[in-house]
């Protein structure tokens, strides 16, 4: 059983790097595995690929919240500097308020994602 798990892990990495299932099947046949074992290995690799594709591109709510707070802090500092005339932005006052608004939106998004997961 551990041999099958090792094969699944090995070919999962190969599949992530671009190897096709038909090539994987040919290599497994060359290792003298029967058709049932080959099908189960292919199914496990496919399941791992699906799980990996669903989780690989998303940021965690904790990370989103930290980025949001950082942007709010930066925007607050810019707003403070503009208000006390330490920084003159002229027509571009939105540059001071933008990070605050975007940071707040990220914090709200993170809280909603966290509620969905719970």
C-alpha positions in Angstrom: 0.0 0.0 0.0 2.9 2.4 0.7 4.2 1.7 -2.8 0.9 3.0 -4.2 1.0 6.1 -2.0 4.6 6.8 -3.1 3.6 6.3 -6.8 0.6 8.7 -6.3 2.8 11.3 -4.7 5.5 10.9 -7.4 3.1 11.1 -10.3 1.2 14.0 -8.7 4.3 16.1 -8.8 4.9 15.0 -12.4 1.3 15.9 -13.3 1.8 19.4 -11.7 4.9 19.9 -13.8 2.9 19.1 -17.0 3.0 15.3 -17.6 -0.2 13.9 -19.3 -2.3 11.1 -17.8 -1.6 8.9 -20.9 2.1 9.2 -20.2 1.6 8.3 -16.6 -0.5 5.3 -17.6 2.2 4.1 -20.0 4.9 4.4 -17.2 2.7 2.5 -14.8 2.1 -0.3 -17.3 5.9 -0.5 -17.8 6.2 -1.1 -14.0 4.0 -4.2 -14.4 1.0 -3.0 -12.4 -2.4 -4.5 -13.2 -5.2 -2.4 -14.7 -7.1 -2.0 -11.4 -4.1 -0.6 -9.6 -3.4 1.8 -12.5 -7.0 3.0 -12.4 -6.9 3.6 -8.6 -3.6 5.5 -8.9 -4.9 7.7 -11.7 -8.1 8.4 -9.7 -6.1 9.4 -6.6 -3.8 11.6 -8.7 -6.8 13.3 -10.3 -8.5 13.8 -6.8 -5.2 15.4 -5.5 -5.0 17.6 -8.6 -8.6 18.8 -8.0 -8.0 19.6 -4.4 -4.8 21.4 -5.2 -6.4 23.5 -7.9 -9.2 24.6 -5.6 -6.9 25.7 -2.8 -3.8 26.9 -4.5 -5.0 30.4 -5.7 -6.9 31.6 -2.7 -5.6 33.7 0.1 -6.5 32.9 3.7 -8.8 35.2 5.5 -6.0 36.0 8.1 -3.7 37.1 5.3 -6.4 39.3 3.7 -7.2 40.9 7.1 -3.5 41.7 7.8 -3.1 43.2 4.3 -6.3 45.2 4.9 -5.1 46.6 8.2 -1.7 47.5 6.7 -3.4 49.4 3.9 -5.7 51.2 6.3 -2.6 52.2 8.4 -0.8 53.5 5.4 -3.8 55.4 4.2 -4.4 56.8 7.6 -0.8 58.0 7.7 -1.2 59.6 4.3 -4.4 61.2 5.3 -2.8 62.6 8.5 0.1 64.0 6.5 -2.2 65.7 4.0 -4.4 67.1 6.7 -1.5 68.7 8.6 0.1 69.8 5.3 3.2 67.6 5.7 2.4 66.2 2.2 0.8 68.1 -0.6 -1.1 65.9 -3.1 -2.9 68.7 -4.9 -5.6 67.2 -7.2 -4.8 63.6 -6.1 -6.4 63.6 -2.6 -7.9 60.2 -3.5 -4.4 58.7 -3.2 -4.7 59.4 0.6 -8.2 58.0 1.0 -7.8 55.1 -1.5 -5.7 52.8 0.7 -8.1 53.3 3.7 -11.1 52.3 1.6 -9.4 49.3 -0.1 -8.0 48.2 3.3 -11.5 48.3 4.8 -13.0 46.3 1.9 -10.3 43.6 2.4 -11.0 43.4 6.1 -14.7 43.0 5.4 -14.0 40.4 2.7 -11.8 38.4 5.1 -14.5 38.4 7.8 -17.1 37.2 5.3 -14.8 34.4 4.1 -14.1 33.4 7.7 -17.9 33.2 8.4 -18.3 31.0 5.3 -15.6 28.6 6.5 -17.1 28.3 10.0 
